Amino acid sequence: MENLLELSDVSVSFGGIKALSQVSMSVAANKVTAVIGPNGAGKTSLFNVISGFYPADTGAVVFANDNLLKRPAHMRSILGISRTFQNIALFPGMTVEENIKLGAHAQLRTNLLSAAFYLGPAKREEAAITADIGKRLLPLLDLDEYRHRSVSGLPYGVQKRIELARALVNQPKLLMLDEPFAGMPPPEKARMSSYIRRIVNETDLTALLIDHDMESIMNMSDHIVVLNFGSVIAAGSPVEMQTNPAVIEAYLGGE
Ligand SMILES: Nc1ncnc2c1ncn2[C@@H]1O[C@H](COP(=O)(O)OP(=O)(O)OP(=O)(O)O)[C@@H](O)[C@H]1O
């Protein structure tokens, strides 16, 4: 199986606190990989080091044969990595389409200066992005009916799908999802799971997510990596993780 992302021996520390200790893990292409672990296990730190928000003390984060630790954070989106955040960060006064379009700013090759002198290329790129949103993203996430509606007042589950669409507008290879199920009632979680699965199955996207919701993770992931106190304590299929003594101990020990 081909790996899109591989971490080897990644360590991150803050003063005396080791947030990640020699973490090695891989993310298979076109699969759903989940990272789980009790509070403070290092999940957010892991996302932040992959995203370039935290520097690593040691190790390598190789994405499509490129060591991300040698690249500035803003290169992530150009290389094909996109990320959603735990809290909804949409602009409530703007329409669904406008909000999704905001995800494209890294893709717009025409910079503001050249746009000010010559509007042609910027307009053409924007038109191509709008067309792509209409043809590809709105149907993929069942958002057609909301296209020209203002985001404010739309149900939470729909807003989370708008965020997903916005993260996909640059056609990333890797989508990182930060607690996609947080704050959702069970039927909404099941719907979110099937949208994530749909995106992975119907496009060549790879998903990497962190969440606390065991049921959703177990139901929808292909591969699970378990962190505890900054170290990988186990990795494998959902069934393997459910019966792994170290994993059970990590969760029961923390209660
Ligand atoms: N910016 C930071 N400054 C100082 N310490 C940090 C920072 N970020 C993370 N840590 C520490 O690193 C450790 C791992 O935290 P992290 O947030 O990565 O865990 P987590 O698994 O995401 O936890 P949770 O499930 O509660 O969100 C914790 O001890 C935390 O206090």
Ligand as a Chemical Component Dictionary entry (heavy atoms), coordinates in Angstrom:
data_LIG
# 
_chem_comp.id                   LIG 
_chem_comp.type                 NON-POLYMER 
_chem_comp.pdbx_formal_charge   0 
_chem_comp.three_letter_code    LIG 
# 
loop_
_chem_comp_atom.comp_id 
_chem_comp_atom.atom_id 
_chem_comp_atom.alt_atom_id 
_chem_comp_atom.type_symbol 
_chem_comp_atom.charge 
_chem_comp_atom.model_Cartn_x 
_chem_comp_atom.model_Cartn_y 
_chem_comp_atom.model_Cartn_z 
_chem_comp_atom.pdbx_ordinal 
LIG N1  N1  N 0 1.653  25.505 22.508 1  
LIG C1  C1  C 0 1.903  24.752 23.573 2  
LIG N2  N2  N 0 2.597  25.210 24.628 3  
LIG C2  C2  C 0 2.857  24.453 25.706 4  
LIG N3  N3  N 0 2.449  23.179 25.833 5  
LIG C3  C3  C 0 1.738  22.660 24.827 6  
LIG C4  C4  C 0 1.417  23.399 23.659 7  
LIG N4  N4  N 0 0.686  22.598 22.807 8  
LIG C5  C5  C 0 0.566  21.415 23.448 9  
LIG N5  N5  N 0 1.189  21.443 24.636 10 
LIG C6  C6  C 0 1.287  20.329 25.614 11 
LIG O1  O1  O 0 1.576  19.160 24.909 12 
LIG C7  C7  C 0 0.853  18.055 25.442 13 
LIG C8  C8  C 0 -0.023 17.442 24.333 14 
LIG O2  O2  O 0 -1.113 18.340 24.052 15 
LIG P1  P1  P 0 -2.067 18.206 22.802 16 
LIG O3  O3  O 0 -2.958 19.409 22.803 17 
LIG O4  O4  O 0 -1.270 17.953 21.593 18 
LIG O5  O5  O 0 -2.920 16.899 23.173 19 
LIG P2  P2  P 0 -4.310 16.368 22.594 20 
LIG O6  O6  O 0 -4.165 14.908 22.454 21 
LIG O7  O7  O 0 -4.657 17.142 21.370 22 
LIG O8  O8  O 0 -5.311 16.714 23.762 23 
LIG P3  P3  P 0 -6.914 16.982 23.702 24 
LIG O9  O9  O 0 -7.532 15.685 23.336 25 
LIG O10 O10 O 0 -7.227 17.373 25.108 26 
LIG O11 O11 O 0 -7.130 18.076 22.703 27 
LIG C9  C9  C 0 0.053  18.574 26.613 28 
LIG O12 O12 O 0 0.798  18.341 27.783 29 
LIG C10 C10 C 0 -0.030 20.068 26.311 30 
LIG O13 O13 O 0 -0.169 20.817 27.493 31 
# 
loop_
_chem_comp_bond.comp_id 
_chem_comp_bond.atom_id_1 
_chem_comp_bond.atom_id_2 
_chem_comp_bond.value_order 
_chem_comp_bond.pdbx_ordinal 
LIG N1  C1  SING 1  
LIG C1  N2  SING 2  
LIG C1  C4  DOUB 3  
LIG N2  C2  DOUB 4  
LIG C2  N3  SING 5  
LIG N3  C3  DOUB 6  
LIG C3  C4  SING 7  
LIG C3  N5  SING 8  
LIG C4  N4  SING 9  
LIG N4  C5  DOUB 10 
LIG C5  N5  SING 11 
LIG N5  C6  SING 12 
LIG C6  O1  SING 13 
LIG C6  C10 SING 14 
LIG O1  C7  SING 15 
LIG C7  C8  SING 16 
LIG C7  C9  SING 17 
LIG C8  O2  SING 18 
LIG O2  P1  SING 19 
LIG P1  O3  DOUB 20 
LIG P1  O4  SING 21 
LIG P1  O5  SING 22 
LIG O5  P2  SING 23 
LIG P2  O6  DOUB 24 
LIG P2  O7  SING 25 
LIG P2  O8  SING 26 
LIG O8  P3  SING 27 
LIG P3  O9  DOUB 28 
LIG P3  O10 SING 29 
LIG P3  O11 SING 30 
LIG C9  O12 SING 31 
LIG C9  C10 SING 32 
LIG C10 O13 SING 33 
# 
